[in-house]
């Protein structure tokens, strides 16, 4: 089961990706000649969001495991 902290981290990552896509859509609409470059940069930005989210996600999973372990001991 996904814990509360992991869910929060996943929501932050999803929000970052949605925002990056929205900004890219607006930029590619505003500058049609740069559309290919904009989407290339956005692909790297999404990859960076995912890579930068790995460590916080791991910490969140550990925190959830500790919280579940503390709840079972009671």
MDTraj code that builds the backbone (N, CA, C; nanometers):
import mdtraj as md
import numpy as np

residues = "UNK UNK UNK UNK UNK UNK UNK UNK UNK UNK UNK UNK UNK UNK UNK UNK UNK UNK UNK UNK UNK UNK UNK UNK UNK UNK UNK UNK UNK UNK UNK UNK UNK UNK UNK UNK UNK UNK UNK UNK UNK UNK UNK UNK UNK UNK UNK UNK UNK UNK UNK UNK UNK UNK UNK UNK UNK UNK UNK UNK UNK UNK UNK UNK UNK UNK UNK UNK UNK UNK UNK UNK UNK UNK".split()
xyz = np.array([
    [0.0837, -0.1185, 0.0000],
    [0.0000, 0.0000, 0.0000],
    [0.0880, 0.1246, 0.0000],
    [0.0442, 0.2253, -0.0701],
    [0.1202, 0.3502, -0.0775],
    [0.0895, 0.4320, 0.0466],
    [0.1948, 0.4754, 0.1135],
    [0.1792, 0.5560, 0.2338],
    [0.1502, 0.7012, 0.2023],
    [0.1161, 0.7739, 0.3052],
    [0.0798, 0.9154, 0.2903],
    [0.1961, 0.9980, 0.2365],
    [0.3163, 0.9773, 0.2913],
    [0.4323, 1.0562, 0.2479],
    [0.4699, 1.0274, 0.1029],
    [0.4628, 0.9010, 0.0638],
    [0.4931, 0.8649, -0.0750],
    [0.3903, 0.9278, -0.1683],
    [0.2651, 0.9241, -0.1296],
    [0.1600, 0.9838, -0.2116],
    [0.1822, 1.1342, -0.2296],
    [0.2226, 1.2008, -0.1234],
    [0.2503, 1.3449, -0.1327],
    [0.3657, 1.3718, -0.2290],
    [0.4725, 1.2920, -0.2198],
    [0.5866, 1.3100, -0.3111],
    [0.5459, 1.2843, -0.4560],
    [0.4666, 1.1806, -0.4779],
    [0.4205, 1.1514, -0.6139],
    [0.3334, 1.2644, -0.6685],
    [0.2516, 1.3235, -0.5811],
    [0.1681, 1.4371, -0.6242],
    [0.2541, 1.5580, -0.6610],
    [0.3623, 1.5818, -0.5842],
    [0.4526, 1.6924, -0.6169],
    [0.5198, 1.6693, -0.7526],
    [0.5618, 1.5467, -0.7762],
    [0.6243, 1.5156, -0.9047],
    [0.5245, 1.5313, -1.0193],
    [0.4025, 1.4836, -0.9990],
    [0.2997, 1.4959, -1.1022],
    [0.2667, 1.6424, -1.1295],
    [0.2605, 1.7216, -1.0234],
    [0.2317, 1.8647, -1.0410],
    [0.3430, 1.9327, -1.1203],
    [0.4673, 1.8962, -1.0924],
    [0.5796, 1.9534, -1.1668],
    [0.5748, 1.9168, -1.3135],
    [0.5401, 1.7916, -1.3423],
    [0.5326, 1.7479, -1.4820],
    [0.4173, 1.8168, -1.5540],
    [0.3028, 1.8268, -1.4885],
    [0.1870, 1.8939, -1.5508],
    [0.2187, 2.0410, -1.5774],
    [0.2830, 2.1052, -1.4812],
    [0.3197, 2.2462, -1.5006],
    [0.4199, 2.2625, -1.6142],
    [0.5190, 2.1741, -1.6214],
    [0.6173, 2.1809, -1.7303],
    [0.5492, 2.1619, -1.8658],
    [0.4556, 2.0669, -1.8727],
    [0.3836, 2.0447, -1.9989],
    [0.2972, 2.1651, -2.0369],
    [0.2325, 2.2259, -1.9371],
    [0.1490, 2.3436, -1.9653],
    [0.2342, 2.4607, -2.0139],
    [0.3486, 2.4801, -1.9498],
    [0.4370, 2.5888, -1.9920],
    [0.4928, 2.5628, -2.1321],
    [0.5251, 2.4372, -2.1615],
    [0.5764, 2.4031, -2.2938],
    [0.4692, 2.4228, -2.4003],
    [0.3456, 2.3849, -2.3648],
    [0.2380, 2.4041, -2.4611],
    [0.2214, 2.5530, -2.4923],
    [0.2223, 2.6362, -2.3879],
    [0.2095, 2.7805, -2.4089],
    [0.3263, 2.8377, -2.4874],
    [0.4456, 2.7923, -2.4568],
    [0.5634, 2.8428, -2.5274],
    [0.5634, 2.7984, -2.6735],
    [0.5235, 2.6736, -2.6983],
    [0.5230, 2.6270, -2.8371],
    [0.4105, 2.6926, -2.9176],
    [0.3040, 2.7310, -2.8508],
    [0.1988, 2.8051, -2.9183],
    [0.2468, 2.9461, -2.9519],
    [0.3221, 3.0076, -2.8589],
    [0.3675, 3.1452, -2.8780],
    [0.4806, 3.1551, -2.9798],
    [0.5650, 3.0531, -2.9864],
    [0.6799, 3.0566, -3.0772],
    [0.6790, 2.9279, -3.1603],
    [0.5968, 2.9224, -3.2630],
    [0.5822, 2.7981, -3.3390],
    [0.7119, 2.7508, -3.4062],
    [0.8009, 2.8420, -3.4410],
    [0.9252, 2.8020, -3.5074],
    [1.0188, 2.7263, -3.4132],
    [1.0015, 2.7431, -3.2850],
    [1.0875, 2.6759, -3.1871],
    [1.0185, 2.5554, -3.1237],
    [0.9080, 2.5119, -3.1811],
    [0.8286, 2.4045, -3.1218],
    [0.9114, 2.2789, -3.0941],
    [0.9922, 2.2367, -3.1877],
    [1.0735, 2.1162, -3.1686],
    [1.1724, 2.1310, -3.0541],
    [1.2375, 2.2465, -3.0490],
    [1.3349, 2.2703, -2.9415],
    [1.2672, 2.2790, -2.8052],
    [1.1518, 2.3413, -2.8012],
    [1.0788, 2.3549, -2.6740],
    [1.0424, 2.2178, -2.6198],
    [0.9906, 2.1303, -2.7039],
    [0.9498, 1.9972, -2.6568],
    [1.0708, 1.9106, -2.6219],
    [1.1834, 1.9347, -2.6897],
    [1.3065, 1.8636, -2.6529],
    [1.3518, 1.9043, -2.5128],
    [1.3491, 2.0343, -2.4872],
    [1.3874, 2.0831, -2.3539],
    [1.2916, 2.0309, -2.2485],
    [1.1628, 2.0282, -2.2796],
    [1.0644, 1.9792, -2.1830],
    [1.0867, 1.8309, -2.1532],
    [1.1288, 1.7549, -2.2512],
    [1.1586, 1.6136, -2.2267],
    [1.2721, 1.6009, -2.1239],
    [1.3745, 1.6838, -2.1371],
    [1.4842, 1.6820, -2.0405],
    [1.4384, 1.7324, -1.9035],
    [1.3506, 1.8300, -1.9027],
    [1.2980, 1.8817, -1.7757],
    [1.2179, 1.7739, -1.7031],
    [1.1360, 1.7008, -1.7763],
    [1.0579, 1.5933, -1.7146],
    [1.1507, 1.4846, -1.6620],
    [1.2535, 1.4518, -1.7384],
    [1.3509, 1.3531, -1.6907],
    [1.4189, 1.4021, -1.5625],
    [1.4507, 1.5310, -1.5576],
    [1.5138, 1.5881, -1.4375],
    [1.4174, 1.5842, -1.3188],
    [1.2907, 1.6138, -1.3421],
    [1.1910, 1.6078, -1.2351],
    [1.1842, 1.4667, -1.1781],
    [1.1819, 1.3686, -1.2671],
    [1.1744, 1.2294, -1.2219],
    [1.3013, 1.1881, -1.1476],
    [1.4169, 1.2246, -1.2004],
    [1.5426, 1.1880, -1.1349],
    [1.5593, 1.2580, -1.0000],
    [1.5214, 1.3844, -0.9943],
    [1.5345, 1.4583, -0.8688],
    [1.4314, 1.4129, -0.7660],
    [1.3262, 1.3469, -0.8104],
    [1.2243, 1.2999, -0.7188],
    [1.2540, 1.1638, -0.6574],
    [1.3574, 1.0953, -0.7065],
    [1.3876, 0.9606, -0.6576],
    [1.4285, 0.9625, -0.5108],
    [1.5198, 1.0495, -0.4743],
    [1.5693, 1.0535, -0.3359],
    [1.4597, 1.0936, -0.2364],
    [1.3836, 1.2014, -0.2623],
    [1.2742, 1.2325, -0.1708],
    [1.1693, 1.1208, -0.1627],
    [1.1476, 1.0528, -0.2733],
    [1.0532, 0.9422, -0.2741],
    [1.1039, 0.8271, -0.1875],
    [1.2322, 0.8024, -0.1933],
    [1.2917, 0.6962, -0.1111],
    [1.2806, 0.7318, 0.0365],
    [1.3091, 0.8569, 0.0701],
    [1.2961, 0.9009, 0.2094],
    [1.1508, 0.8922, 0.2577],
    [1.0587, 0.9280, 0.1693],
    [0.9167, 0.9212, 0.2053],
    [0.8746, 0.7761, 0.2299],
    [0.9246, 0.6847, 0.1475],
    [0.8909, 0.5437, 0.1660],
    [0.9463, 0.4921, 0.2982],
    [1.0678, 0.5340, 0.3322],
    [1.1255, 0.4942, 0.4611],
    [1.0443, 0.5503, 0.5773],
    [1.0019, 0.6747, 0.5656],
    [0.9212, 0.7364, 0.6712],
    [0.7873, 0.6637, 0.6870],
    [0.7273, 0.6256, 0.5755],
    [0.6017, 0.5515, 0.5821],
    [0.6217, 0.4145, 0.6453],
    [0.7321, 0.3489, 0.6134],
    [0.7601, 0.2182, 0.6734],
    [0.7809, 0.2310, 0.8241],
    [0.8523, 0.3367, 0.8648],
    [0.8718, 0.3590, 1.0086],
    [0.7387, 0.3863, 1.0767],
    [0.6524, 0.4652, 1.0133],
    [0.5221, 0.4965, 1.0709],
    [0.4347, 0.3723, 1.0807],
    [0.4399, 0.2868, 0.9796],
    [0.3606, 0.1630, 0.9853],
    [0.4154, 0.0695, 1.0910],
    [0.5468, 0.0642, 1.1032],
    [0.6086, -0.0207, 1.2057],
    [0.5756, 0.0257, 1.3438],
    [0.5722, 0.1570, 1.3643],
    [0.5382, 0.2109, 1.4967],
    [0.3913, 0.1854, 1.5277],
    [0.3066, 0.1871, 1.4284],
    [0.1648, 0.1612, 1.4497],
    [0.1367, 0.0152, 1.4819],
    [0.2168, -0.0757, 1.4312],
    [0.1950, -0.2182, 1.4554],
    [0.2423, -0.2585, 1.5952],
    [0.3370, -0.1850, 1.6504],
    [0.3904, -0.2204, 1.7817],
    [0.2931, -0.1900, 1.8943],
    [0.2010, -0.1005, 1.8707],
    [0.1081, -0.0585, 1.9759],
    [0.0049, -0.1594, 2.0055],
])
top = md.Topology()
chain = top.add_chain()
for i, resn in enumerate(residues, 1):
    res = top.add_residue(resn, chain, resSeq=i)
    for name in ("N", "CA", "C"):
        top.add_atom(name, md.element.get_by_symbol(name[0]), res)
traj = md.Trajectory(xyz[None], top)
